[in-house]
Amino acid sequence: MKEIVPPPPAIVRNDMAATQALFHKHVVPSYARFELALSHGSGSYLYDVAGRRYLDLGAGIAVCCLGHAHPEITKALVEQSGKLVHVSNLYYTEPQGRLAEALVNLLAPGKVFFCNSGAEANEGLFKLARKFGHGEGRYEIITALNSFHGRTLAGIAATGQEKAKQGFEPAVPGFRHVPYNDLDAMRAAISPATVAVLIEGIQGEGGITAARPEYLLGLRQLCDEKKLLLFLDGVQDGYFRTGRFQSFQRILENAEHETRNAERFLPDGVSMAKSLGGGFPIGAFWVRAPYADLLGPGTHASTFGGTPLACAVALRVLEVIQREDLADNARAVGEHLRTKLLALSQKYPSALKTVRGLGLMLGLELAPDIPAFANHGEAPSIQFVNRLHDAGLLTIPSGTTVIRLLPALNLRRSEAEEGIKIIESVVAKLG
Ligand SMILES: *Cc1c(COP(=O)(O)O)cnc(C)c1O
């Protein structure tokens, strides 16, 4: 009689070299990747293919807002995929309608268009603006220097960073950039062809710089005066990351003057993606009521936009965020992290220059000319992130001198403490 032999226990093999070889041979090399091959995760921890554990304070670039392998996301995926994954936008589906309702209720009267990414959400706003100004021949959109709005052709045209544009000329016409947080520069840049202004509440790829409350209020006034649409790119700083649904709401809590205007402030459009699906791809833009029907039937579309699966997952993510008060958690744990990191920057000024940001969107700026980073080809931010990897922590570089913390919104205080300890261990060796 043959014995039934149970399968061997799953072992984690170190497939780093094999995986890397596949990439080098078959994947378009458009990304500079770190020397890490990740295998699985749980909450705010990730494991590489060799079984090594990392505390993840990057969350897939502000995407995995409930951490990794959250059981409710898994459940929503399984339940909805057993029912209906996709039907196209030729038909009505309940999850899309319910998610749109939820997003409108979180902001203000208006409507929502669904797509699959941040770039696509911004693209929708660009088309909305062009439609708005078409009758008067207005088409120009003004954005900020150092901004980031995605990698499509219009996205890189809107992005205020030369490095995103280089090699892809000619640029999509109709975009200009002005210094951020500079209302006079914005006013001076407006031409008869201008139709909209697009900014991030907190510049993410640009190194974590927040808009000042007066800037937001001034832009609203200026846009009203000049009949321009005011758009906020909330792809990275939105979705409760700062302690409020959108970063402008958090920023305007600190308005010292014009508090009435601060309470009434609303943009005309907001783009979203990243955290919206907790890791499942989904993007969206909200448009304020007076403009909500500008994009009529046949004017804009996305095959995958707002599938029942994506929307069911996003609805579950939102349910968990609200049930567990994760906006408050982001605010409290973020403030704790910020205070501790500021203290570190005071203790090690030769390594850390400063800390910026709100809630769980924090930027750690390195001091200039750190000796340990001299004589290396790589930017200080990359070298610092690599050292953090060696110490068991994942973070996201931003430019050459800033490291971003964009962790899951359910990050525990103890995990934040662990992160600070790891950062200090690395910083102490530099200072
Ligand atoms: C990430 C990001 C985008 C682009 O989103 P994708 O999903 O990568 O297309 C746009 N704007 C901001 C502010 C972002 O951070």
The ligand as an SDF file (V2000), in Angstrom:
LIG
                    3D

 15 15  0  0  0  0  0  0  0  0999 V2000
    1.3790   59.2360   -7.9100 C   0  0  0  0  0  0  0  0  0  0  0  0
    0.8430   60.5480   -8.3200 C   0  0  0  0  0  0  0  0  0  0  0  0
    0.2160   60.7420   -9.5640 C   0  0  0  0  0  0  0  0  0  0  0  0
    0.1820   59.6770  -10.6210 C   0  0  0  0  0  0  0  0  0  0  0  0
   -0.5460   58.5590  -10.2370 O   0  0  0  0  0  0  0  0  0  0  0  0
   -0.3840   57.2040  -11.0660 P   0  0  0  0  0  0  0  0  0  0  0  0
   -1.3930   56.2930  -10.4270 O   0  0  0  0  0  0  0  0  0  0  0  0
    1.0190   56.7530  -10.9210 O   0  0  0  0  0  0  0  0  0  0  0  0
   -0.7150   57.5170  -12.4790 O   0  0  0  0  0  0  0  0  0  0  0  0
   -0.3390   61.9720   -9.8330 C   0  0  0  0  0  0  0  0  0  0  0  0
   -0.2870   62.9700   -8.9330 N   0  0  0  0  0  0  0  0  0  0  0  0
    0.3050   62.8240   -7.7390 C   0  0  0  0  0  0  0  0  0  0  0  0
    0.3160   63.9600   -6.7800 C   0  0  0  0  0  0  0  0  0  0  0  0
    0.9120   61.6190   -7.4000 C   0  0  0  0  0  0  0  0  0  0  0  0
    1.5380   61.4870   -6.2240 O   0  0  0  0  0  0  0  0  0  0  0  0
  1  2  1  0
  2  3  1  0
  2 14  2  0
  3  4  1  0
  3 10  2  0
  4  5  1  0
  5  6  1  0
  6  7  2  0
  6  8  1  0
  6  9  1  0
 10 11  1  0
 11 12  2  0
 12 13  1  0
 12 14  1  0
 14 15  1  0
M  END
$$$$
